[in-house]
């Protein structure tokens, strides 16, 4: 694997930012690790961080580099600060950045596939919200999405914290493109492509009740949907284990 700390300028955000990128490499001589890389452009997982983290956190808290080595899968981990992957009411246009600018920039820098069948997104907590928001808003771009302990019911339980008002504004955003339940119903109603969805949450997680709301809504659709739960809380031991399940679930083409 090749590990790249990429610093670049975002025209959308009008600031310099960063992403951490893992690229496949076919290897046989490394002790304890065999890497794979398929021909042509690489399938890509956009892996999103939570609210208190940054683009380095998945690499620092899990063994994601080791887990993807035999899969021939590139991993792009962007930095979005505390934005909730949203064009903020008072702040940066992070939804436009993550949904439009970032994929184009990443593909201009690295040999990444633009084909829908090769593009996936996953995230934890705030990043779980972002992952489902991306896949449900742009099902023509992402074949599958996974949420680990995601903040999936934000629109139905509007936060009162000042920080959340600065992100989403003061108006109720139920039934808007920032509402995952609304996006879920829109994807099912439309005749276009539908992403596969994977959702998991520990039964001791403070977001468990919100996850049950999304679970019920998703279970009532015809989407290809998988839900896992088991004992666990909002912590990295749980996410390190579950990201391995996500990788096993992804519909990846075979790497050689």
BALO-495763 format. One record per residue: residue in one letter; x, y, z of N, C-alpha, C in turn. Coordinates in steps of 0.1 Angstrom, whole numbers, plus 2048, in hexadecimal, padded with zeros to 3 digits. Example, Ala and Ser with C-alpha at 12.3 -4.5 7.8 and 13.67 -1.06 7.14 Angstrom:
2
<'a', <884, 7C7, 84E>, <87B, 7D3, 84E>, <884, 7DF, 84E>> <'s', <880, 7EA, 847>, <889, 7F5, 847>, <881, 800, 84F>> 
REM end
This chain:
256
<'x', <808, 7F4, 800>, <800, 800, 800>, <809, 80C, 800>> <'x', <804, 817, 7FA>, <80A, 824, 7FA>, <801, 82D, 803>> <'x', <807, 833, 80C>, <801, 83D, 815>, <805, 84B, 812>> <'x', <7FB, 853, 80F>, <7FD, 861, 80B>, <7F6, 86B, 813>> <'x', <7FD, 874, 819>, <7F7, 880, 820>, <7F6, 88B, 816>> <'x', <7EB, 88E, 811>, <7E9, 897, 806>, <7E3, 8A5, 80B>> <'x', <7EB, 8AF, 809>, <7E7, 8BD, 80C>, <7E4, 8C4, 7FF>> <'x', <7D9, 8CB, 7FE>, <7D5, 8D1, 7F2>, <7CC, 8DD, 7F5>> <'x', <7C9, 8E5, 7EB>, <7C0, 8F1, 7EC>, <7B2, 8ED, 7E7>> <'x', <7A8, 8F1, 7EE>, <79A, 8EF, 7EA>, <795, 8FC, 7E5>> <'x', <790, 8FD, 7D9>, <78A, 909, 7D3>, <77C, 90B, 7DA>> <'x', <775, 900, 7DD>, <768, 901, 7E4>, <769, 907, 7F1>> <'x', <773, 902, 7F9>, <774, 906, 807>, <77D, 913, 808>> <'x', <785, 916, 7FE>, <78E, 921, 7FD>, <798, 920, 809>> <'x', <79D, 914, 80A>, <7A8, 912, 814>, <7AF, 906, 811>> <'x', <7BB, 904, 817>, <7C3, 8F8, 815>, <7BE, 8EE, 81F>> <'x', <7BD, 8E2, 81A>, <7B8, 8D7, 823>, <7C0, 8CA, 820>> <'x', <7BB, 8BF, 824>, <7C3, 8B2, 823>, <7BA, 8A6, 821>> <'x', <7C0, 89C, 81C>, <7BA, 88F, 81C>, <7C5, 884, 81E>> <'x', <7C2, 879, 824>, <7CB, 86E, 826>, <7C6, 863, 81C>> <'x', <7D0, 85E, 814>, <7CC, 855, 80A>, <7D4, 848, 80B>> <'x', <7CE, 83D, 809>, <7D5, 830, 808>, <7D2, 82B, 7FA>> <'x', <7DD, 828, 7F3>, <7DD, 822, 7E5>, <7E1, 814, 7E5>> <'x', <7DB, 80C, 7DD>, <7DF, 7FE, 7DC>, <7ED, 7FC, 7D6>> <'x', <7F4, 7F2, 7DB>, <801, 7EE, 7D5>, <802, 7DF, 7D5>> <'x', <805, 7D9, 7CA>, <807, 7CA, 7CA>, <814, 7C7, 7CF>> <'x', <815, 7C0, 7DB>, <821, 7BC, 7E1>, <821, 7AD, 7E5>> <'x', <82D, 7A8, 7E6>, <82E, 79A, 7EB>, <83A, 798, 7F5>> <'x', <842, 7A2, 7F6>, <84E, 7A1, 7FE>, <84D, 7A7, 80C>> <'x', <842, 7AD, 80F>, <841, 7B3, 81D>, <83E, 7A8, 827>> <'x', <844, 7A9, 832>, <842, 79F, 83D>, <834, 7A2, 843>> <'x', <82B, 798, 843>, <81F, 799, 84A>, <814, 7A1, 842>> <'x', <816, 7A4, 835>, <80D, 7AC, 82E>, <80F, 7A9, 81F>> <'x', <804, 7A6, 818>, <804, 7A4, 80A>, <7FA, 7AE, 804>> <'x', <7FF, 7B7, 7FB>, <7F7, 7C1, 7F5>, <7F2, 7BD, 7E7>> <'x', <7E6, 7C1, 7E3>, <7E0, 7BF, 7D6>, <7DC, 7CB, 7D0>> <'x', <7DD, 7CB, 7C2>, <7D9, 7D7, 7BA>, <7D3, 7D2, 7AD>> <'x', <7C7, 7D5, 7AA>, <7C2, 7D1, 79D>, <7C7, 7D9, 792>> <'x', <7C4, 7D5, 785>, <7C8, 7DD, 77A>, <7BF, 7E9, 778>> <'x', <7C5, 7F4, 772>, <7BE, 800, 770>, <7BC, 808, 77C>> <'x', <7B1, 810, 77C>, <7AE, 819, 786>, <7A8, 812, 793>> <'x', <7AB, 818, 79F>, <7A8, 810, 7AB>, <79A, 813, 7B0>> <'x', <793, 809, 7B4>, <787, 80B, 7BC>, <78A, 813, 7C8>> <'x', <780, 81B, 7CD>, <783, 825, 7D8>, <779, 825, 7E2>> <'x', <77D, 825, 7EF>, <775, 827, 7FA>, <778, 835, 800>> <'x', <76E, 83E, 800>, <76F, 84A, 807>, <76B, 848, 816>> <'x', <774, 849, 81F>, <773, 846, 82D>, <773, 852, 835>> <'x', <767, 855, 83C>, <764, 862, 842>, <766, 862, 851>> <'x', <76B, 86C, 856>, <76E, 86D, 865>, <762, 873, 86D>> <'x', <763, 872, 87A>, <759, 877, 883>, <75B, 885, 887>> <'x', <753, 88B, 88F>, <752, 899, 892>, <75F, 89E, 899>> <'x', <765, 896, 8A1>, <771, 89B, 8A9>, <77E, 897, 8A2>> <'x', <77D, 892, 896>, <789, 88C, 890>, <78E, 893, 883>> <'x', <797, 88D, 87C>, <79C, 893, 870>, <7A0, 888, 866>> <'x', <7A6, 88B, 85B>, <7A9, 881, 850>, <7B3, 877, 854>> <'x', <7BA, 879, 85F>, <7C4, 86F, 863>, <7BE, 864, 86D>> <'x', <7B2, 866, 872>, <7AE, 85E, 87D>, <7AC, 850, 87A>> <'x', <7A6, 84C, 86F>, <7A4, 83E, 86C>, <7B2, 836, 86B>> <'x', <7BC, 83D, 866>, <7C9, 837, 866>, <7CF, 836, 873>> <'x', <7CC, 83F, 87C>, <7D2, 83F, 88A>, <7CB, 836, 893>> <'x', <7BE, 834, 892>, <7B7, 82C, 89C>, <7B3, 81E, 897>> <'x', <7B4, 81B, 88A>, <7B1, 80E, 885>, <7BD, 809, 87D>> <'x', <7BC, 7FC, 878>, <7C6, 7F6, 86F>, <7C1, 7F7, 861>> <'x', <7BA, 802, 85D>, <7B4, 802, 850>, <7BE, 7FF, 844>> <'x', <7CA, 804, 845>, <7D4, 802, 83B>, <7D7, 7F3, 839>> <'x', <7D8, 7EC, 844>, <7DA, 7DD, 844>, <7CE, 7D6, 83E>> <'x', <7C2, 7DB, 842>, <7B5, 7D4, 83E>, <7B3, 7D5, 82F>> <'x', <7B7, 7E0, 829>, <7B4, 7E2, 81B>, <7BF, 7DD, 812>> <'x', <7CB, 7D9, 817>, <7D6, 7D5, 80F>, <7D3, 7CA, 805>> <'x', <7CC, 7BF, 80A>, <7CA, 7B4, 800>, <7BE, 7B7, 7F7>> <'x', <7B7, 7C2, 7F8>, <7AA, 7C4, 7F1>, <7AC, 7CC, 7E4>> <'x', <7B8, 7D3, 7E2>, <7B9, 7DB, 7D6>, <7B1, 7E7, 7D7>> <'x', <7AE, 7EC, 7E3>, <7A4, 7F7, 7E5>, <7AC, 804, 7E9>> <'x', <7A9, 80F, 7E2>, <7AE, 81C, 7E7>, <7A5, 821, 7F1>> <'x', <7AB, 829, 7FB>, <7A3, 82F, 805>, <7A6, 83E, 806>> <'x', <79C, 846, 804>, <79E, 855, 805>, <797, 85A, 812>> <'x', <79E, 860, 81B>, <799, 865, 827>, <79B, 874, 828>> <'x', <790, 87B, 825>, <791, 88A, 825>, <78F, 891, 832>> <'x', <793, 89D, 833>, <791, 8A6, 83E>, <785, 8AF, 83D>> <'x', <77C, 8AF, 846>, <770, 8B8, 845>, <76D, 8BF, 852>> <'x', <776, 8BE, 85C>, <774, 8C5, 868>, <767, 8C1, 86F>> <'x', <760, 8CB, 875>, <754, 8C8, 87D>, <747, 8CC, 874>> <'x', <747, 8C8, 868>, <73E, 8CE, 85E>, <731, 8C6, 85C>> <'x', <731, 8B9, 861>, <726, 8B0, 85E>, <724, 8AE, 84F>> <'x', <72F, 8AF, 847>, <72E, 8AD, 839>, <723, 8B5, 833>> <'x', <722, 8C2, 836>, <717, 8CA, 833>, <71C, 8D8, 82E>> <'x', <715, 8DE, 825>, <718, 8EC, 822>, <713, 8F4, 82E>> <'x', <71C, 8F9, 836>, <718, 8FE, 843>, <711, 90B, 842>> <'x', <707, 90D, 84B>, <700, 91A, 84B>, <70A, 925, 84E>> <'x', <714, 923, 857>, <71E, 92C, 85A>, <72B, 925, 85A>> <'x', <731, 924, 84E>, <73E, 91D, 84D>, <740, 918, 83E>> <'x', <749, 90F, 83D>, <74C, 90A, 830>, <742, 902, 829>> <'x', <743, 901, 81B>, <73A, 8F9, 813>, <740, 8EB, 812>> <'x', <73F, 8E3, 81D>, <745, 8D6, 81E>, <73D, 8CB, 816>> <'x', <730, 8CD, 814>, <729, 8C3, 80C>, <72D, 8C5, 7FE>> <'x', <72E, 8D1, 7F9>, <733, 8D3, 7EB>, <741, 8CD, 7E9>> <'x', <749, 8D0, 7F3>, <757, 8CB, 7F3>, <757, 8BB, 7F2>> <'x', <750, 8B5, 7FB>, <751, 8A6, 7FC>, <74A, 89F, 7F1>> <'x', <73F, 8A5, 7EC>, <737, 89E, 7E2>, <73B, 8A1, 7D4>> <'x', <742, 8AD, 7D2>, <745, 8B0, 7C4>, <754, 8B2, 7C2>> <'x', <75A, 8BB, 7CA>, <768, 8BE, 7C7>, <772, 8B3, 7CB>> <'x', <770, 8AD, 7D7>, <77A, 8A3, 7DB>, <77B, 897, 7D2>> <'x', <771, 891, 7CD>, <773, 885, 7C4>, <77A, 889, 7B7>> <'x', <777, 895, 7B2>, <77E, 899, 7A6>, <78D, 89C, 7A9>> <'x', <790, 8A2, 7B4>, <79E, 8A5, 7B7>, <7A5, 898, 7BA>> <'x', <79F, 88F, 7C2>, <7A6, 882, 7C5>, <7A9, 87A, 7B8>> <'x', <7A0, 87A, 7AF>, <7A2, 873, 7A2>, <7AC, 87A, 799>> <'x', <7AE, 887, 79B>, <7B8, 88E, 793>, <7C6, 88C, 799>> <'x', <7C7, 889, 7A6>, <7D4, 887, 7AD>, <7D8, 878, 7AC>> <'x', <7CE, 86F, 7AD>, <7D1, 860, 7AE>, <7C9, 858, 7A4>> <'x', <7CE, 84C, 7A1>, <7C7, 843, 797>, <7BB, 83C, 79D>> <'x', <7B0, 844, 79F>, <7A4, 83F, 7A5>, <799, 83D, 79B>> <'x', <791, 833, 79C>, <786, 831, 792>, <77B, 83A, 795>> <'x', <774, 83F, 78A>, <768, 847, 78C>, <75C, 83F, 78A>> <'x', <75D, 832, 787>, <751, 82A, 784>, <749, 828, 791>> <'x', <73C, 829, 790>, <734, 827, 79C>, <736, 81A, 7A3>> <'x', <738, 80F, 79C>, <73A, 802, 7A2>, <747, 801, 7AA>> <'x', <750, 80B, 7A8>, <75D, 80B, 7AF>, <75D, 815, 7BA>> <'x', <752, 81C, 7BD>, <753, 827, 7C7>, <749, 824, 7D3>> <'x', <74F, 825, 7DF>, <748, 822, 7EB>, <74B, 82D, 7F6>> <'x', <743, 82E, 800>, <745, 838, 80A>, <741, 832, 818>> <'x', <748, 835, 822>, <745, 830, 830>, <74A, 83B, 83A>> <'x', <745, 83A, 846>, <749, 844, 850>, <743, 840, 85D>> <'x', <749, 846, 868>, <744, 844, 875>, <73E, 850, 87B>> <'x', <734, 84F, 883>, <72E, 85A, 88A>, <729, 865, 881>> <'x', <72F, 871, 882>, <72C, 87B, 878>, <72F, 877, 86A>> <'x', <739, 86E, 868>, <73D, 869, 85B>, <733, 85F, 856>> <'x', <72C, 858, 85F>, <721, 84F, 85B>, <716, 857, 854>> <'x', <713, 862, 85A>, <709, 86B, 854>, <70E, 870, 846>> <'x', <71B, 874, 846>, <720, 878, 839>, <720, 86D, 82E>> <'x', <723, 861, 832>, <724, 856, 829>, <716, 853, 823>> <'x', <70C, 852, 82B>, <6FE, 850, 826>, <6F9, 85C, 81E>> <'x', <6FD, 867, 822>, <6F9, 874, 81B>, <6FE, 873, 80D>> <'x', <70B, 870, 80C>, <711, 86F, 7FF>, <70B, 865, 7F6>> <'x', <709, 859, 7FB>, <704, 84E, 7F3>, <6F5, 850, 7EF>> <'x', <6ED, 855, 7F8>, <6DF, 858, 7F5>, <6DD, 864, 7ED>> <'x', <6E6, 86E, 7EE>, <6E4, 87A, 7E5>, <6EA, 877, 7D7>> <'x', <6F4, 86E, 7D6>, <6FA, 86C, 7C9>, <6FB, 85D, 7C7>> <'x', <6F0, 856, 7C6>, <6F0, 847, 7C4>, <6F6, 843, 7B7>> <'x', <6F7, 84D, 7AD>, <6FD, 84A, 7A0>, <70C, 84A, 7A1>> <'x', <712, 84E, 7AD>, <720, 84E, 7AE>, <726, 844, 7B8>> <'x', <71E, 83F, 7C1>, <722, 836, 7CC>, <71A, 829, 7CB>> <'x', <721, 81E, 7CA>, <71B, 811, 7CA>, <717, 80C, 7D8>> <'x', <71E, 810, 7E2>, <71B, 80C, 7F0>, <720, 816, 7FA>> <'x', <719, 816, 806>, <71C, 81F, 811>, <71A, 818, 81E>> <'x', <723, 81B, 828>, <722, 815, 835>, <723, 820, 840>> <'x', <71B, 81E, 84A>, <71A, 827, 855>, <71E, 81F, 862>> <'x', <728, 823, 869>, <72C, 81D, 876>, <728, 827, 881>> <'x', <71F, 823, 889>, <71A, 82C, 894>, <717, 83A, 890>> <'x', <710, 83B, 884>, <70D, 847, 87E>, <703, 850, 885>> <'x', <705, 85D, 883>, <6FB, 867, 888>, <6F1, 869, 87D>> <'x', <6E7, 85F, 87D>, <6DE, 85E, 872>, <6D1, 864, 873>> <'x', <6CE, 86A, 87F>, <6C0, 870, 881>, <6C1, 87E, 885>> <'x', <6CB, 885, 880>, <6CD, 893, 884>, <6C1, 89C, 881>> <'x', <6BB, 89A, 875>, <6B0, 8A3, 871>, <6A4, 8A1, 879>> <'x', <6A1, 895, 87E>, <695, 893, 886>, <696, 896, 894>> <'x', <6A2, 898, 899>, <6A5, 89C, 8A7>, <6AE, 8A8, 8A6>> <'x', <6A9, 8B4, 8A2>, <6B2, 8BF, 8A0>, <6BA, 8C3, 8AC>> <'x', <6C7, 8C4, 8AB>, <6D0, 8C8, 8B6>, <6CD, 8D6, 8BA>> <'x', <6CF, 8D9, 8C7>, <6CD, 8E6, 8CC>, <6DB, 8ED, 8CE>> <'x', <6E6, 8E6, 8CC>, <6F2, 8EC, 8CF>, <6F5, 8F7, 8C4>> <'x', <6FC, 902, 8C8>, <6FF, 90D, 8BF>, <707, 908, 8B4>> <'x', <710, 8FF, 8B6>, <719, 8FA, 8AB>, <711, 8F4, 8A0>> <'x', <706, 8EC, 8A4>, <6FE, 8E5, 89A>, <6F6, 8F0, 892>> <'x', <6F2, 8FA, 899>, <6EB, 905, 892>, <6F3, 90B, 887>> <'x', <700, 90D, 88B>, <709, 913, 881>, <70B, 90A, 875>> <'x', <70A, 8FD, 877>, <70C, 8F3, 86C>, <6FF, 8F3, 863>> <'x', <6F4, 8F0, 86A>, <6E7, 8ED, 862>, <6DE, 8F9, 861>> <'x', <6E1, 903, 869>, <6D7, 90F, 869>, <6CD, 90D, 874>> <'x', <6C4, 917, 875>, <6BB, 917, 880>, <6AD, 911, 87C>> <'x', <6AB, 90E, 86F>, <69F, 909, 86A>, <69E, 8FA, 86B>> <'x', <693, 8F4, 86D>, <691, 8E5, 86C>, <694, 8E0, 85F>> <'x', <69E, 8D7, 85E>, <6A2, 8D2, 850>, <69C, 8C4, 84D>> <'x', <692, 8C0, 854>, <68B, 8B3, 851>, <686, 8B4, 843>> <'x', <687, 8AA, 83B>, <681, 8AA, 82E>, <68A, 8B2, 824>> <'x', <696, 8B4, 827>, <6A0, 8BB, 81E>, <6AB, 8B1, 81B>> <'x', <6B4, 8B5, 812>, <6C0, 8AD, 80E>, <6CA, 8AB, 81A>> <'x', <6C8, 8B1, 825>, <6D0, 8AE, 831>, <6CA, 8A4, 83A>> <'x', <6BE, 89F, 836>, <6B7, 895, 83E>, <6B8, 888, 838>> <'x', <6BF, 87F, 83F>, <6C2, 871, 839>, <6B5, 869, 837>> <'x', <6AB, 86B, 83F>, <69E, 863, 83D>, <697, 868, 831>> <'x', <698, 875, 82E>, <692, 87A, 822>, <69A, 875, 816>> <'x', <6A7, 875, 816>, <6AF, 870, 80B>, <6AC, 862, 809>> <'x', <6AB, 85A, 813>, <6A8, 84C, 812>, <69B, 84A, 80A>> <'x', <690, 851, 80D>, <684, 850, 806>, <685, 855, 7F8>> <'x', <68D, 85F, 7F5>, <68F, 864, 7E8>, <696, 859, 7DF>> <'x', <6A0, 853, 7E4>, <6A7, 849, 7DD>, <69E, 83D, 7D9>> <'x', <696, 839, 7E2>, <68D, 82E, 7DF>, <682, 832, 7D5>> <'x', <67E, 83F, 7D6>, <673, 843, 7CD>, <678, 845, 7BF>> <'x', <685, 849, 7BD>, <68A, 84B, 7B0>, <68D, 83E, 7A9>> <'x', <68E, 83E, 79C>, <690, 832, 794>, <69F, 82F, 791>> <'x', <6A8, 838, 796>, <6B6, 836, 793>, <6BD, 82C, 79B>> <'x', <6CA, 82C, 79B>, <6D2, 822, 7A3>, <6D0, 824, 7B2>> <'x', <6D2, 819, 7B9>, <6D0, 81A, 7C8>, <6DD, 814, 7CE>> <'x', <6E3, 81B, 7D8>, <6EF, 815, 7DE>, <6EB, 80A, 7E8>> <'x', <6F4, 801, 7EA>, <6F3, 7F8, 7F5>, <6F7, 7FF, 801>> <'x', <6F0, 7FC, 80C>, <6F3, 803, 819>, <6F6, 7F9, 824>> <'x', <700, 7FC, 82C>, <704, 7F4, 838>, <704, 7FD, 844>> <'x', <6FD, 7F9, 84E>, <6FC, 801, 85A>, <6FF, 7F9, 866>> <'x', <707, 7FE, 870>, <709, 7F7, 87C>, <70A, 801, 888>> <'x', <707, 7FC, 894>, <708, 805, 89F>, <708, 7FC, 8AC>> <'x', <711, 7FF, 8B5>, <711, 7F8, 8C2>, <705, 7FA, 8CA>> <'x', <701, 7F0, 8D1>, <6F5, 7F2, 8D9>, <6F6, 7FB, 8E5>> <'x', <703, 7FE, 8E9>, <705, 808, 8F4>, <709, 815, 8EF>> <'x', <708, 818, 8E2>, <70C, 824, 8DC>, <701, 82F, 8DF>> <'x', <705, 83B, 8E2>, <6FC, 846, 8E4>, <6F3, 849, 8D8>> <'x', <6F8, 845, 8CC>, <6F0, 847, 8C0>, <6E8, 83B, 8BC>> <'x', <6E7, 831, 8C5>, <6DF, 825, 8C2>, <6D1, 828, 8BE>> <'x', <6CA, 830, 8C6>, <6BC, 833, 8C3>, <6BA, 83A, 8B6>> <'x', <6C3, 843, 8B2>, <6C2, 849, 8A5>, <6C4, 83F, 89A>> <'x', <6CD, 836, 89C>, <6D0, 82C, 892>, <6C3, 823, 890>> <'x', <6BC, 821, 89B>, <6B0, 818, 899>, <6A5, 81F, 891>> <'x', <6A4, 82C, 891>, <69B, 834, 889>, <69F, 832, 87A>> <'x', <6AC, 833, 877>, <6B0, 831, 869>, <6AE, 823, 865>> <'x', <6B1, 81A, 86E>, <6B0, 80B, 86B>, <6A1, 808, 867>> <'x', <698, 80D, 86E>, <68A, 80A, 86B>, <686, 810, 85E>> <'x', <68B, 81C, 85B>, <687, 822, 84E>, <68E, 81B, 842>> <'x', <69A, 817, 844>, <6A1, 810, 839>, <69C, 802, 837>> <'x', <698, 7FB, 842>, <692, 7EE, 841>, <685, 7EE, 839>> <'x', <67E, 7F9, 839>, <671, 7FA, 832>, <673, 7FE, 823>> <'x', <67F, 7FF, 81E>, <682, 801, 810>, <686, 7F4, 809>> <'x', <688, 7F5, 7FC>, <68C, 7EA, 7F4>, <69B, 7EB, 7F1>> <'x', <6A2, 7F4, 7F8>, <6B1, 7F5, 7F6>, <6B8, 7E9, 7FB>> <'x', <6C3, 7E5, 7F5>, <6CC, 7DB, 7FB>, <6D2, 7E1, 808>> <'x', <6CE, 7DB, 813>, <6D1, 7E2, 820>, <6D5, 7D7, 82A>> <'x', <6E0, 7D9, 831>, <6E4, 7D0, 83C>, <6E6, 7D8, 849>> <'x', <6E1, 7D2, 854>, <6E3, 7D9, 861>, <6E9, 7CF, 86A>> <'x', <6F3, 7D3, 871>, <6FA, 7CB, 87C>, <6F9, 7D2, 889>> <'x', <6F7, 7CB, 894>, <6F9, 7D1, 8A1>, <6FE, 7C6, 8AA>> <'x', <705, 7CB, 8B4>, <70C, 7C2, 8BE>, <710, 7CB, 8CA>> <'x', <714, 7C6, 8D5>, <718, 7CE, 8E0>, <724, 7D7, 8DC>> <'x', <723, 7E4, 8DF>, <72E, 7ED, 8DC>, <72A, 7FB, 8DE>> <'x', <734, 804, 8E0>, <731, 812, 8E2>, <738, 81A, 8D8>> <'x', <738, 827, 8DA>, <73D, 831, 8D0>, <74C, 832, 8D2>> <'x', <754, 828, 8CD>, <762, 827, 8CF>, <769, 81F, 8C4>> <'x', <777, 821, 8C4>, <77F, 81C, 8B9>, <780, 80D, 8B8>> <'x', <780, 806, 8C4>, <780, 7F8, 8C3>, <775, 7F2, 8BB>> <'x', <769, 7F8, 8BD>, <75D, 7F4, 8B5>, <75F, 7F7, 8A6>> <'x', <764, 803, 8A3>, <765, 807, 895>, <770, 800, 88E>> <'x', <77B, 7FC, 895>, <786, 7F5, 88F>, <781, 7E7, 88B>> <'x', <778, 7E1, 893>, <773, 7D4, 890>, <768, 7D5, 884>> <'x', <760, 7DF, 885>, <755, 7E0, 87B>, <759, 7E4, 86D>> <'x', <764, 7EC, 86C>, <769, 7F0, 85F>, <76E, 7E3, 857>> <'x', <772, 7D9, 85E>, <776, 7CD, 858>, <769, 7C6, 852>> <'x', <75E, 7C7, 859>, <752, 7C1, 854>, <74D, 7C9, 848>> <'x', <74F, 7D6, 848>, <74B, 7DF, 83D>, <753, 7DB, 830>> <'x', <760, 7D9, 832>, <769, 7D6, 827>, <765, 7C8, 821>> <'x', <761, 7BF, 829>, <75D, 7B2, 825>, <750, 7B2, 81D>> <'x', <747, 7BC, 821>, <73A, 7BE, 81B>, <73B, 7C5, 80D>> <'x', <744, 7CE, 80B>, <745, 7D6, 7FF>, <745, 7CD, 7F3>> <'x', <73D, 7D1, 7E8>, <73D, 7CA, 7DC>, <749, 7CD, 7D3>> <'x', <755, 7C9, 7D7>, <762, 7CC, 7D0>, <764, 7C3, 7C5>> <'x', <76A, 7C8, 7BA>, <76F, 7BF, 7AF>, <77C, 7B9, 7B4>> <'x', <77F, 7AD, 7AF>, <78A, 7A6, 7B3>, <797, 7AD, 7AF>> <'x', <7A0, 7AE, 7B9>, <7AE, 7B4, 7B6>, <7B7, 7A8, 7B3>> <'x', <7C0, 7AB, 7A9>, <7CA, 7A0, 7A5>, <7D8, 7A6, 7A7>> 
REM end
